[in-house]
Amino acid sequence: MRMIKAALACALLLALVVTPALAEQPTARASGVQAVHTWPRSGAPIIDKLDKNERVYLDECTRKARWCHVIQLDGGPSGWVLGSYLIGSAAKNAVTPFEFSFDPLDPLDLFK
């Protein structure tokens, strides 16, 4: 009986730990049918297409969210999609590298 209680307690603890991690995964949706590329460039091979309004997880985006690496919720291949065709600016901001609008070591541009 103790083993069953311990197993149930472990399962509950695991569910509490894993659930927030899944809920925090940034999601976006496609604004139309979009090509999924192997690399973040237009000339890269197309490995799949996203349907209109298809929801995806965002793994990372390039500078200024030009390209975003998506993980398909339906199990399709992950790849790169143009960020401008993804709806979900909060998700894109969460996975886009921060970029200063000025040089933090020279905020007044004295050394240019």
C-alpha positions, 0 to 999 in steps of 0.5 A, spaced: 500 500 500 505 504 501 508 503 494 502 505 491 501 511 495 509 513 493 507 512 486 501 516 486 505 522 489 511 521 484 506 521 479 502 527 482 509 531 483 511 529 476 505 532 473 505 539 477 512 540 474 511 538 467 505 541 466 507 549 467 513 547 462 508 545 457 503 551 458 509 556 457 511 554 450 510 560 446 505 558 440 503 562 434 499 560 428 500 561 421 496 567 417 495 562 411 498 556 407 506 557 409 512 553 407 516 550 412 524 550 410 530 546 412 534 553 413 532 560 415 532 562 408 528 563 402 532 558 397 532 553 402 528 546 401 521 546 403 520 540 407 512 541 409 507 546 409 503 549 414 495 550 413 492 557 415 491 558 422 495 552 424 498 552 431 505 551 432 510 552 438 516 557 437 523 554 438 527 560 436 527 566 432 532 570 428 534 577 429 528 581 428 523 575 428 525 575 420 525 567 421 522 563 426 523 555 427 517 552 428 515 545 432 508 542 429 503 540 434 500 535 429 507 531 429 509 534 422 517 536 421 520 542 424 523 547 420 523 555 419 517 559 417 518 567 415 516 570 421 512 575 418 507 570 416 506 568 423 501 571 428 503 571 435 507 577 437 508 575 444 510 568 442 515 571 437 518 576 442 519 571 447 524 567 443 527 572 439 534 574 441 534 581 445 537 587 441 539 593 444 537 600 440 544 603 442 551 600 444 551 599 452 558 601 452 557 607 448 550 610 449 552 617 447 556 615 440 562 618 443 567 613 440 564 612 433 
